[in-house]
Amino acid sequence: MPTKPDKNGFPHYMLKEIFDQPKGLEDTILPRVSLDPLELRLADQVRISPDELRQVRRINVVASGTSRHAGMAGQYMIQNLMHLPVDVDYASEFEYRNPLIGKGEITIVITQSGETADTTAAQRVAQSKGSRTIAISNVVDSTIAREADGVLYTHAGPEISIASTKAFTAQMTVLFLFAAYLARVRGELDDAALRGWIQELLGLPQKTATVLKSSRQCEKLAERYHDFEDFLFLGRAIHYPIAMDGALKLKEVSYIHAEGYPTGETKHGPNALIDEHLPVVIIATCDRNDPGAVVRYEKNVANIRQFKQQSAKVIALATDGDAEVEAIADHTIFIPQAPELLSPILEIVPLQLFAYYMTVKKGLDVDRPRNLVKSVMLE
Ligand code: F6R
């Protein structure tokens, strides 16, 4: 039996693993990027020839839980950097819908453990239909890694706490690297753009360390909110999977009911629930260099005003220096400025901290929530 890593002075693995993220990102990014010569070093891991990659018509992403949320963020990354359609599935549902996939496609299977039964089964289905597969796994030589055509390891380090935290940010980072690699191979990413992205990636670990400074603020929020019974997490576009994962983290460790929803969908039903008893956590960051992000931001501001009129408590995630959101939300957690496609990697960190402190305030076993196991090896 391998021995568990030390908690490194932290009271729980979950908190240690949240704080491990700058290092996990650095280890995941550094070996794969170079500014001089300008390149992404993924060819030996992808193990599908550039010629074949240029013929790919569609990408499928299959995963469970938090790993699927990473895949949802990856969908935006791949479709944005390259013009290829991407479908995302629950691993547990994949074979039931008779997926119409085949040659000329890549199926990306994402799993921290590499042993999740639904995901390994989905990989076999994809392979039996002629699709190539690429595994994203945090465990070297896991079942999924051994059976895949290519393997992109996340180098987050061992994850002990049942709730996935550092594997998630590393998964999103690997998906971004793969998207950029594919775009490069297919001639859709020029030198200037690639250089810019590599610089942004190299800055991520430091920005993650900065976000971790919100830990005390998240603890104070937990002191204030741990008696609430329901939460709504909202995000638009690539921030929606982060809202989903913020809700999943909260429900699985604190047993508080939480739902993740696309912000724009609230007016199609959930708005009826929003009042002083249902706090809203809304991701309202803004990449001012991205016109689409600015439009979405303005909609988010209008949504926050509406929720305040309905007497809701609003906890907002906003970009550093955003006085407008700060003025209207009850609480604002600031996130360093980052491009729209990379900002999610930073946004999830305070939501992980919030879930952690809510659980500790409730006196629950944060590392081992009831009824859950780290690796779901039965379908
Ligand atoms: C949530 C969580 C689970 C896992 C899911 C898949 O915090 O940990 O939702 O993400 O069980 O596990 P892996 O990634 O090992 O396939």
Boltz pocket constraint, residues with backbone or C-beta under 6 A from the ligand:
constraints:
  - pocket:
      binder: B
      contacts: [[A, 64], [A, 65], [A, 66], [A, 67], [A, 68], [A, 110], [A, 111], [A, 112], [A, 113], [A, 114], [A, 115], [A, 116], [A, 119], [A, 162], [A, 163], [A, 164], [A, 165], [A, 248], [A, 249], [A, 252], [A, 373], [A, 374], [A, 375], [A, 376]]
      max_distance: 6.0
